[in-house]
Amino acid sequence: MSEAWVSTYFTIESMKEQTIQKVRQQLAFIKQVEGHENDPRKADLVVAEFGGAVNPLPVALYPNVPIFDDRQWDALATGLNEIGRIAREEGRRLCYHPHMGTGVMKQAAVERLMKATDPDLVFMLLDTAHLYCGGADPLEITRKYATRIKHIHLKDFRESVLKDMHAKGMSFQEGIEAGIFTVPGDGSYKHFPEILSILAEAKFEGWLVIEAEQEPAKANPLQYAKMARAYLREQLGW
């Protein structure tokens, strides 16, 4: 098991305690699943702020992305630091996932979140495709925050579908079904080798997860998993 997910809701009213309760539930769940294994590879706790998020909704994604005010940013940073401390007490790393359709997807928002949170409590999940399609530069993010990146979703994207999402006002679900995402090496992103090199220099040790998020009826999961594995073997040599 590589990770457990919690959608946080620190930026909307009366949801802080519920969010913290969900975090504690997920931490207990991970512990129960792993049992008393001696395997040093432990699952991370992955979170993203879904207050005002539009990715679960059937609406045009890009025009409707939430923009947090200063009060919301303060609440988010405070909340993340708190659950980061809770995760650390349980021997886990809290990894924040900048995600399309949320208030933390664009370059400035990602950097503000990194600056506002405690680097010893809040780490980053690097999702190459979510960053790029959300308006951030994955390579620049990697250079700036390499030592805080503790979990990776290696995912590619298709430029033609990204343009359609903007031009046609597509929702996140519509983008997924149209094929916005694919596995590394099969799409439009060309900087995986540089990102992997930077992380190697930073002595990255953590989960490196292949993601595609494609319609399985159109893209056979096993076929694409093998494509991704072949690409990584070519890039990494193992």
N, C-alpha and C positions, 0 to 999 in steps of 0.2 A: 504494500500500500504506500503510495507516494505522497498523498495529500488528502486532507479533508477541507471542505469549503464552508465558509460562513459569509452570507451577505450581511454587511453591516448597515445600520440605519442611524448613524450618529447625527446626520445633518437634518433630520426631521424630528418633530416634537414627540416627546413621551415614548421614545424607542431605545434609549440608552440601556436601561436595565434589561429589557428583553434581548437586546443584542448581546450583552455580556452573558446572560443566562444561556443563550444559544452557543456562545463560544465555549462555555464550561461543559455543555452537553457534548459538543463535538470533541473536545479534548478527552472527555471520559470515554467516548466511543472509540477514538483512536487507540487509547490505552487498552481497552477491552479487546479490540481486534488484534492488536499486536501480541497481547498476552505477555508471557515472560520470555520472549525470544531473545537470544543473544546477538542476533543480527544487528550490526551497528547502524544499518540504514533505517532511519526512523522517518515516519511521515511528518511532513510540515503542515501547519495550519495556514491555509490560504484564504485571504479575505479581499473583498472589494466593496466600496461604499455604493449602495444601491438606493440611497435616498434620492428620489426624483428621477431615477434611471428610466430610460425609455427603451432599452434593448429588449425587455420582456413584452413591449406593447406593439400593437399593429399600426405604428405611426412612422412617418419619415424620421429616420434616425438623426441625421446631421443637423437639421434646423431646430430640433427639439431637445438637444443635449442640455442637461441642467448646468447652470453657472452658480457656484456657491458664493455667498457673500462672506465678509470677514468673520461674522459670528459663526457661520456654518463651518468655515475652515478651522476656527479655534476649537469647535466642538468635535470635529473630525480628528484633529491632531491629538487632542486630549484623550478621546476615546481609543484611538489606535495605540497610544502609548500605554494606556491602562490594560488593554487586552494583550498587548505585547508583553507586558510584565507578567500577566497571568499565564501566558503561554510559556514564558521562560521558567517560571516556577514549576511547570509541569515537564520541563526538559524539552520543550518544543520551540521551533522558530516560527514567528509570525511573518508571513511573506505577503506583501500587498501586491495585488494584481491590477494594474491599470487596464481598464476594460472599455471597449466601445460602448457608447450609449450611456455612459456614466459621467459624473462630474470630474473624474480624474482619467482623462484619456488624451488630452492635448499636451504638447510639450511643456508649456508654462505650468499647467496644473500638476503634471508629474513632478516637475522640479520643485514646485511649492510644497507638495506633500513630503518630498524627501527632506527638504529644508526644515519643515515644521515638526518633524517627528524625530524621536530619539534613535540615533543610528545603532544603539545597542539593543533596542527593543523592536524596531520595525524595519524589516528587510524588504527586498523587492523580489517579486516574481517577474522575470523577464519573459514577456510573450511578444515575440518579434512581430507577428502579424497584427495583433491588437494595437501595439504601439504605432506601427506605421499607418495602418488604416484609421487610427484615431487621431492622427495629426502630430505624432511625435517621431523622432529619429532614433530608431533602435540602436544604431551604431554610436551615436553621440551619448545616448543614455548609458550604454555599456561602458564607454570611456569614463564618464563622470562618476558612475556608481558601481563600478566593478566589484568593489569589496563588500557592497551591501546586497549584491545579487546572490541569493542563496538557493533559488529554485528557477527552473527554466522550462518554458513551453516553446519548443522549436516548431514554428508554424510559418508556412509561406502564404502568399496571397496572389490573387490574379488581378492585374491592373485594370483589365477591361471591365471586370465586375465592379471594382471600386469606383470607376468612373460612372458606371450605370447607377450605382447607389446614390451618388451625388446628383446626377442629372435627372433621375427619375423619381427621386424622393422615396427610395426604398426603405423598408423597415429592416431591422437586424435579421429577423427570420427570413425575409425575402432575399436578403443578401446571402445568407447561409445556403438557402435552397438554390440560388443561382450559381453558387460555387465561388464565393469570395475567398474562401480558405482552401488550402491544400497542404500537402506535406513538404518539408524542405527539399529544395532542388527541383520541384515541379511547377513553381510559380515564377513571380516577377522579382522577388527579392534576391539580390546578388551579394550581400555582405555577410553571409553566414561564416565564411572562412575567417574574416577579420574579427568578428564577434567571438568566435571560438578561441582564437589566438589571444585576444585580450583577457578572456576569462581564464585561460590556461596560465597566463602570466600572473594573474591575480590569485592563482592557486585555488580556483573554484573546486569545491567538493560538495556536491549535492545532487538533487534529482534533475535529470535532463530528460524531459518527457516529449515524445513526438505527439503532436496534435494535428488533426486535419479538419474536424468539424464539417464533414461533408455529408450529403445525402447518400446513404449506403446503397440505395437502389441505383444510383448513378456512378458511384465510386466504391468499388469493392474494398472493404476495410483491410483484408489480408493483403491484397495486391498493393495497396498504397503503403501499408506498414513495411512491406518488403522493399518498396521503392525508397522509402525514407531510410531504412537500415543500410541499404546499398550506398546511398548518398553519404551518410555519416561515416561509413567504413572508408569511403574514398577520401573524405576530408580529414578524418582523425587517425586513420591507419589501424583501427581496431574495431 
